Amino acid sequence: MQFIDKTKLYVKAGKGGDGTVAFRREAHVPKGGPSGGDGGKGGSIIFEATSSLSTLLDLRYHREYKAKSGQNGMAKKMSGANAQDFVIRVPVGTVVYEEETHRLMADLSHDGQKAVIAKGGRGGRGNARFATSRNPAPTICERGEPGEEFNILCELKLLADVGLVGFPSVGKSTLLSVVSRARPEIADYHFTTIVPNLGVVQTPDQRSFVMADLPGLIEGASQGKGLGHQFLRHIERCRVIVHVVDMSGSEGRDPYEDYVTINHELSQYQYRLLERPTIIIANKMDLDGAWENLKVFQEKLEEDIPIFPMSAITHEGLDRALYCIADLLEQTDVFPLEEVEDEGILYTYEDEDEVGFDIHQEEQGVWVVSGQKIERIVQMTPLQNDDAFKRFAIKMRNLGLDDALRIAGVKDGDTIRILDFEFDFMD
């Protein structure tokens, strides 16, 4: 299966059903009164995490998701049916961002977790809702509220406890294959691993954790060179970083310079990777010159970081490193990707204050008003109805739009435009 860990989507929730204007006219029912029902709620776009998927491949070939609209209201005060939510199944570890602002919308980190990405519009109210003692037979109703729509960016970030980092061909894949049942491709050329591999590791004392073998980093990986930038995101969730260093220098590189280079790339990446517990695995100790290089490495290393000489091929020194990793995991909490208020099973993306509006002059005598709340009122008002238009004018006055237009310099007879609706300003 092709490994896809990043994709862009367009999602649009369903519009709420329109309320209706109706009056009860039945034999032997005098003064039946208004009986228009409410519209149903539009369907929401919901992401659900599942452990049965391991890639975003399905989303790569289906880029638009639209939920259905709610049913319109009916006579006899019958409400329209709510539309069914559109549920999109994604792998555990999927993170959803709003593309334009890169705001975190959801972080689906466990099986079965759901997130409302685009909320369906509420249904419009029927005229039965507007009956009062002063107006017992209203001809006012509401249109359904438009559903939210977003261009979103989905990223899959592996849920590994431990991340193996290092240059190509230092033995990361071999190490993973030895300590777990994972079977990554292993060969004697660079970038053998082109997708991340996961394996469940169990120590001799029966402690277990998930280890990720990531494609080899090179200098400049944090700026996009090689495969590093493409897969650095997969160590964002790791609680322990394991540097695998070819201590024999079999590739002709200096082991300490390899370590410094990889550390620099991690420091250039976001999410404070260098703040996490780190160990160094000095691999390929069975080759000539490895022990001499290890002595020089230890002399140059300024940080107090545990170093474990070992050979992934011969399994020598393996258990001590695994015990240390398990101990560090027990002492280390999860590093959050961002500060997000956890509401349990359901996240809902909410915009901030909607009350404000902007006024700008498009041309001489033409003014444009924009603002989420005002635009929603226009979208939900059947403006061809005189009573509804009067109600709309009162709402605009209560929001302070009349005074704001005067302060902005709008003159009597100027055209005011809100979305596709235009009217003349009368002072």
C-alpha positions as CSV (number, residue, x, y, z in Angstrom):
1,M,0.0,0.0,0.0
2,Q,1.3,3.5,-0.9
3,F,2.2,5.5,2.2
4,I,0.5,9.0,2.1
5,D,0.9,11.1,5.1
6,K,-0.2,14.6,3.9
7,T,-3.1,15.8,1.8
8,K,-5.3,18.8,1.3
9,L,-9.1,18.7,1.3
10,Y,-12.2,20.9,0.9
11,V,-15.0,20.2,3.3
12,K,-18.4,21.7,3.4
13,A,-21.1,21.0,5.9
14,G,-24.8,20.9,4.9
15,K,-27.1,23.9,5.0
16,G,-29.9,23.9,7.4
17,G,-33.4,23.4,6.0
18,D,-35.6,26.5,5.4
19,G,-38.5,27.3,7.8
20,T,-41.8,27.6,6.1
21,V,-44.8,29.9,6.2
22,A,-48.1,28.1,6.6
23,F,-51.5,28.6,8.3
24,R,-53.7,25.9,9.6
25,R,-56.9,25.7,7.6
26,E,-59.1,22.7,8.6
27,A,-62.7,22.2,9.0
28,H,-64.0,22.8,12.6
29,V,-60.7,24.4,13.6
30,P,-61.5,28.1,14.0
31,K,-58.5,30.5,14.1
32,G,-56.0,27.8,13.3
33,G,-53.2,30.2,13.2
34,P,-49.6,29.9,11.9
35,S,-48.4,26.4,11.5
36,G,-45.1,26.6,9.6
37,G,-42.5,24.2,10.8
38,D,-38.7,24.5,11.3
39,G,-36.1,23.3,8.9
40,G,-33.8,20.4,9.8
41,K,-30.2,20.7,10.8
42,G,-27.6,20.3,8.0
43,G,-25.1,17.5,8.2
44,S,-21.7,18.1,9.7
45,I,-18.3,16.8,8.5
46,I,-16.9,14.6,11.2
47,F,-13.4,12.9,11.2
48,E,-13.2,9.6,13.1
49,A,-9.9,8.0,13.9
50,T,-9.5,4.3,13.4
51,S,-6.6,1.9,13.9
52,S,-7.6,-0.1,10.8
53,L,-6.1,2.5,8.5
54,S,-2.4,3.4,8.3
55,T,-2.3,6.0,5.5
56,L,-4.2,8.9,4.1
57,L,-4.3,7.3,0.6
58,D,-8.1,7.3,0.4
59,L,-8.2,11.1,1.0
60,R,-5.6,11.8,-1.7
61,Y,-8.0,10.7,-4.5
62,H,-11.1,12.2,-3.1
63,R,-10.5,15.9,-2.4
64,E,-14.0,17.3,-1.8
65,Y,-16.5,16.2,0.9
66,K,-19.9,17.8,1.2
67,A,-22.6,16.9,3.7
68,K,-26.3,17.0,2.8
69,S,-28.6,19.8,3.7
70,G,-31.4,19.5,6.2
71,Q,-35.0,19.1,5.0
72,N,-37.3,22.2,4.8
73,G,-40.0,22.7,7.4
74,M,-43.6,21.7,6.6
75,A,-47.1,22.7,7.5
76,K,-48.8,21.5,10.7
77,K,-45.7,22.6,12.6
78,M,-43.8,19.6,11.3
79,S,-40.0,20.1,11.4
80,G,-37.9,18.9,8.5
81,A,-35.6,16.0,9.0
82,N,-32.0,16.5,10.1
83,A,-29.4,15.6,7.5
84,Q,-27.0,12.7,8.3
85,D,-23.5,13.7,9.3
86,F,-20.7,12.8,6.9
87,V,-18.2,10.7,8.7
88,I,-14.7,10.4,7.3
89,R,-12.5,7.7,8.7
90,V,-8.8,8.5,9.0
91,P,-5.8,6.8,10.7
92,V,-5.0,7.3,14.3
93,G,-2.5,10.1,14.5
94,T,-4.1,12.4,12.0
95,V,-3.9,16.1,12.7
96,V,-6.2,18.6,10.9
97,Y,-5.3,22.2,10.2
98,E,-7.3,25.0,8.6
99,E,-5.2,25.7,5.5
100,E,-5.3,29.5,5.4
101,T,-4.4,30.2,9.0
102,H,-2.8,26.8,9.9
103,R,-4.9,26.7,13.0
104,L,-5.1,23.3,14.7
105,M,-8.7,22.0,14.3
106,A,-8.3,18.5,15.6
107,D,-5.7,16.0,16.8
108,L,-7.0,12.5,16.6
109,S,-4.7,10.5,18.8
110,H,-6.7,7.5,19.8
111,D,-8.9,4.9,18.2
112,G,-12.6,5.9,17.9
113,Q,-12.0,9.6,18.6
114,K,-14.1,12.0,16.6
115,A,-13.8,15.6,15.7
116,V,-16.4,18.0,14.1
117,I,-14.4,19.7,11.4
118,A,-17.3,21.6,9.7
119,K,-20.5,22.2,11.6
120,G,-23.8,21.8,9.8
121,G,-26.1,24.8,9.7
122,R,-29.1,25.0,12.0
123,G,-32.5,24.9,10.5
124,G,-34.5,28.1,9.9
125,R,-37.5,28.7,12.1
126,G,-41.0,28.5,10.6
127,N,-43.6,31.3,11.1
128,A,-45.2,29.4,14.0
129,R,-42.2,30.5,16.0
130,F,-42.8,34.2,15.4
131,A,-46.4,34.4,16.6
132,T,-46.9,37.0,19.4
133,S,-49.9,38.7,20.9
134,R,-49.2,41.7,18.7
135,N,-48.7,39.7,15.6
136,P,-50.7,36.5,15.8
137,A,-50.4,35.7,12.1
138,P,-46.8,36.4,11.1
139,T,-45.6,35.8,7.6
140,I,-42.0,35.6,8.7
141,C,-39.7,32.6,8.5
142,E,-36.0,32.0,8.3
143,R,-33.9,30.3,5.8
144,G,-31.5,27.6,6.9
145,E,-28.1,28.6,8.2
146,P,-25.2,27.8,5.7
147,G,-22.9,25.1,6.8
148,E,-19.2,25.8,7.6
149,E,-16.7,25.2,4.8
150,F,-13.0,25.0,5.0
151,N,-9.9,24.2,3.0
152,I,-8.0,21.9,5.3
153,L,-4.6,20.2,5.6
154,C,-4.5,16.7,6.9
155,E,-1.2,15.3,8.2
156,L,-0.5,11.8,9.6
157,K,2.0,11.8,12.5
158,L,2.9,8.3,13.7
159,L,2.1,7.4,17.2
160,A,5.5,6.1,18.2
161,D,7.0,6.3,21.7
162,V,10.6,6.2,20.4
163,G,12.1,7.7,17.2
164,L,15.3,6.4,15.6
165,V,17.2,9.2,13.9
166,G,20.5,9.2,12.1
167,F,22.1,9.4,8.7
168,P,21.3,6.9,5.9
169,S,22.8,3.4,6.3
170,V,23.7,3.7,10.0
171,G,21.7,0.6,10.9
172,K,18.3,2.0,12.0
173,S,16.3,-0.5,9.9
174,T,18.4,-3.4,11.0
175,L,18.0,-2.3,14.7
176,L,14.2,-2.2,14.3
177,S,14.1,-5.6,12.6
178,V,16.1,-7.1,15.5
179,V,14.1,-5.7,18.4
180,S,10.6,-6.1,16.9
181,R,8.8,-8.1,14.3
182,A,8.8,-5.2,11.8
183,R,10.4,-6.1,8.5
184,P,11.7,-2.9,6.9
185,E,13.7,-3.1,3.7
186,I,17.4,-3.4,4.4
187,A,20.1,-3.0,1.8
188,D,23.7,-1.6,1.4
189,Y,22.7,1.7,-0.3
190,H,21.4,5.0,0.9
191,F,17.7,5.8,1.5
192,T,16.7,2.1,1.5
193,T,13.9,3.3,3.8
194,I,11.6,5.7,2.0
195,V,8.6,5.4,4.3
196,P,8.5,5.3,8.2
197,N,8.3,1.9,9.7
198,L,6.8,1.0,13.1
199,G,7.5,-1.9,15.4
200,V,6.4,-3.0,18.8
201,V,9.4,-3.6,21.0
202,Q,9.3,-5.8,24.2
203,T,12.1,-5.7,26.7
204,P,13.3,-8.9,28.5
205,D,11.4,-7.7,31.6
206,Q,8.1,-7.6,29.6
207,R,7.9,-3.8,29.1
208,S,6.8,-2.7,25.7
209,F,6.8,0.4,23.5
210,V,6.4,1.5,19.9
211,M,9.6,2.4,17.9
212,A,9.7,4.2,14.6
213,D,12.4,3.8,12.0
214,L,12.5,7.1,10.0
215,P,14.1,7.6,6.6
216,G,17.7,8.8,7.0
217,L,18.3,12.5,7.7
218,I,21.0,14.5,6.0
219,E,22.4,18.0,6.4
220,G,19.7,20.5,5.4
221,A,16.8,18.1,6.1
222,S,14.9,20.7,8.1
223,Q,14.9,22.9,4.9
224,G,13.6,20.1,2.7
225,K,16.7,18.3,1.5
226,G,16.7,14.5,1.1
227,L,13.7,12.8,2.8
228,G,14.1,14.3,6.2
229,H,11.7,17.2,6.0
230,Q,9.1,15.0,4.6
231,F,9.2,12.7,7.6
232,L,10.5,14.8,10.5
233,R,6.8,15.3,11.5
234,H,6.7,11.6,12.6
235,I,9.0,12.2,15.5
236,E,6.9,15.1,16.9
237,R,5.0,12.7,19.1
238,C,8.0,10.6,20.2
239,R,8.9,10.9,23.9
240,V,12.4,9.5,23.5
241,I,14.9,10.3,20.6
242,V,17.4,7.6,19.8
243,H,20.5,8.7,17.8
244,V,21.9,5.8,15.8
245,V,25.5,6.5,14.9
246,D,27.8,4.5,12.7
247,M,30.7,4.4,15.1
248,S,32.9,2.5,12.6
249,G,32.8,5.4,10.1
250,S,32.2,2.8,7.4
251,E,30.7,5.5,5.1
252,G,33.8,7.7,5.4
253,R,32.0,10.2,7.7
254,D,33.1,11.3,11.2
255,P,30.7,9.8,13.8
256,Y,30.7,12.9,16.0
257,E,30.1,15.2,13.0
258,D,27.1,13.0,12.1
259,Y,25.7,13.4,15.6
260,V,26.2,17.2,15.6
261,T,24.6,17.5,12.1
262,I,21.5,15.5,13.1
263,N,21.1,17.5,16.3
264,H,21.3,20.7,14.4
265,E,18.5,19.6,12.0
266,L,16.3,18.6,15.0
267,S,16.9,22.0,16.6
268,Q,15.8,23.8,13.4
269,Y,12.5,21.9,13.3
270,Q,9.5,22.9,15.4
271,Y,8.0,21.2,18.5
272,R,11.1,21.4,20.8
273,L,12.6,18.0,19.7
274,L,15.8,18.6,21.6
275,E,13.9,18.9,24.9
276,R,13.1,15.2,24.9
277,P,15.2,12.5,26.5
278,T,17.9,11.3,24.2
279,I,20.3,8.3,24.1
280,I,23.0,7.5,21.6
281,I,23.4,4.0,20.1
282,A,26.9,3.5,18.9
283,N,26.2,0.9,16.2
284,K,28.5,-1.3,14.1
285,M,30.9,-1.9,17.0
286,D,31.9,-5.2,15.4
287,L,33.7,-3.4,12.6
288,D,37.4,-2.2,12.6
289,G,38.1,1.1,14.2
290,A,34.8,1.4,16.0
291,W,36.2,1.3,19.5
292,E,38.9,3.9,18.7
293,N,36.2,6.2,17.2
294,L,34.0,5.7,20.3
295,K,36.8,6.9,22.6
296,V,37.2,10.1,20.5
297,F,33.4,10.5,20.3
298,Q,33.1,10.4,24.1
299,E,35.9,12.9,24.5
300,K,34.2,15.4,22.2
301,L,30.6,14.9,23.5
302,E,29.9,17.8,25.9
303,E,26.4,16.7,27.0
304,D,25.6,14.1,29.6
305,I,23.9,11.7,27.2
306,P,24.0,7.9,27.7
307,I,26.0,6.0,25.0
308,F,25.4,2.3,24.4
309,P,27.9,0.5,22.2
310,M,26.3,-2.3,20.3
311,S,26.1,-4.2,17.1
312,A,22.6,-4.7,15.6
313,I,23.9,-7.6,13.5
314,T,25.4,-9.6,16.4
315,H,22.8,-8.3,19.0
316,E,25.7,-7.5,21.4
317,G,24.8,-4.7,23.9
318,L,21.2,-4.6,22.8
319,D,19.4,-5.3,26.1
320,R,21.0,-2.5,28.1
321,A,19.8,0.1,25.5
322,L,16.3,-1.3,25.6
323,Y,16.2,-1.2,29.4
324,C,17.3,2.5,29.3
325,I,14.7,3.4,26.7
326,A,11.9,1.8,28.7
327,D,13.1,3.6,31.9
328,L,13.1,7.0,30.2
329,L,9.6,6.4,28.8
330,E,8.2,5.7,32.3
331,Q,9.6,9.0,33.4
332,T,8.5,11.1,30.4
333,D,5.1,12.6,29.8
334,V,3.6,13.0,26.3
335,F,4.7,16.2,24.5
336,P,1.5,17.9,23.1
337,L,1.7,19.2,19.5
338,E,0.0,22.4,20.5
339,E,-1.9,23.7,23.5
340,V,-5.4,22.4,22.8
341,E,-8.3,22.2,25.2
342,D,-9.3,18.6,25.4
343,E,-13.0,18.2,25.4
344,G,-12.9,14.4,25.7
345,I,-14.1,12.5,22.7
346,L,-15.2,15.5,20.6
347,Y,-13.4,18.5,19.4
348,T,-15.3,21.3,17.7
349,Y,-13.6,24.1,15.8
350,E,-15.1,27.5,16.9
351,D,-14.4,30.9,15.4
352,E,-13.8,33.8,17.7
353,D,-16.0,36.8,18.1
354,E,-18.5,37.0,15.3
355,V,-20.2,40.3,16.2
356,G,-17.9,42.7,14.4
357,F,-18.3,43.9,10.9
358,D,-16.2,45.9,8.4
359,I,-17.3,48.7,6.1
360,H,-15.4,49.8,3.1
361,Q,-16.2,52.0,0.0
362,E,-15.9,50.0,-3.2
363,E,-16.6,53.0,-5.5
364,Q,-18.3,56.3,-5.3
365,G,-21.7,55.8,-3.7
366,V,-21.3,52.1,-3.2
367,W,-20.4,50.6,0.2
368,V,-19.7,47.0,1.1
369,V,-20.4,45.6,4.6
370,S,-18.8,42.3,5.6
371,G,-18.9,40.3,8.9
372,Q,-19.7,36.8,9.7
373,K,-22.8,37.5,11.9
374,I,-24.3,40.1,9.5
375,E,-23.7,37.9,6.5
376,R,-25.4,35.0,8.3
377,I,-28.4,37.2,9.0
378,V,-28.7,38.1,5.3
379,Q,-28.3,34.4,4.3
380,M,-31.1,33.4,6.7
381,T,-33.6,36.1,5.9
382,P,-36.1,35.8,3.0
383,L,-35.6,39.4,2.0
384,Q,-38.4,39.4,-0.7
385,N,-40.9,39.3,2.2
386,D,-41.8,42.7,3.5
387,D,-42.2,41.6,7.1
388,A,-39.0,39.7,7.0
389,F,-37.2,42.8,5.6
390,K,-38.5,45.0,8.4
391,R,-37.2,42.5,10.9
392,F,-33.9,42.5,9.1
393,A,-33.7,46.3,9.3
394,I,-34.4,46.2,13.0
395,K,-31.6,43.7,13.5
396,M,-29.2,45.8,11.6
397,R,-30.1,48.8,13.7
398,N,-29.7,46.8,16.9
399,L,-26.2,45.7,15.8
400,G,-25.2,49.4,15.4
401,L,-24.9,49.2,11.6
402,D,-26.9,52.3,10.9
403,D,-24.7,54.5,13.2
404,A,-21.6,52.9,11.8
405,L,-22.6,53.7,8.2
406,R,-23.2,57.3,9.1
407,I,-19.8,57.6,10.8
408,A,-18.2,56.0,7.8
409,G,-19.5,58.8,5.6
410,V,-22.4,57.0,3.9
411,K,-24.9,59.5,2.4
412,D,-28.6,59.4,1.7
413,G,-29.2,57.3,-1.4
414,D,-25.9,55.4,-1.4
415,T,-25.9,51.7,-2.2
416,I,-25.1,49.3,0.6
417,R,-24.0,45.7,-0.4
418,I,-23.9,42.7,1.9
419,L,-23.0,39.6,0.0
420,D,-25.3,39.6,-3.0
421,F,-28.0,41.8,-1.4
422,E,-28.1,45.5,-2.1
423,F,-30.3,48.2,-0.7
424,D,-30.3,52.0,-0.7
425,F,-29.4,53.9,2.5
426,M,-32.1,56.2,3.7
427,D,-31.0,58.6,6.5
